Amino acid sequence: MVRLTSKLTKAARALAGWTAADLSSVSGVAHDTIRSFESGRTKTLTAVNERAIVTAFDAAGIAFIPENGGGAGVRLKEK
């Protein structure tokens, strides 16, 4: 699993067309936690919250691309 960063989370939300409130609703992670992480006030998420966010994006068809020399990223899954 890719280690989430604030930039990856924001990029994934953009691909999904979600607000932070949408991500909170779908993942079950508190809106304040998501906003704090994305703003950089919080540097890491708990393992439970990170897994919930990744699972929510996965269900929405968003895949995280691991570091492969070109940097980690996000993309839409093939249908």
HUWOPE-V596546 format. One record per backbone hydrogen bond with DSSP energy under -1.0 kcal/mol. CO is the residue of the C=O (numbers start at 1). NH is the residue of the N-H. E is the energy in kcal/mol with one decimal. If there is no record, write none. Layout:
BEGIN
CO NH E
CO NH E
END
This chain:
BEGIN
5 9 -2.3
6 10 -2.4
7 11 -2.5
8 12 -2.6
9 13 -2.3
10 14 -2.2
11 15 -2.3
12 16 -2.2
13 17 -1.4
13 18 -2.4
19 23 -2.2
20 24 -2.3
21 25 -2.3
22 26 -2.6
23 27 -2.7
24 28 -2.3
30 34 -2.0
31 35 -2.7
32 36 -2.3
33 37 -2.2
34 38 -2.8
35 39 -1.9
36 41 -1.2
36 42 -1.8
46 50 -2.8
47 51 -2.4
48 52 -2.1
49 53 -2.3
50 54 -2.6
51 55 -2.5
52 56 -2.0
53 57 -2.3
54 58 -2.7
55 59 -2.3
56 60 -1.1
57 62 -2.6
58 61 -1.5
61 77 -2.9
63 75 -2.3
65 73 -2.0
73 65 -3.4
75 63 -3.3
END
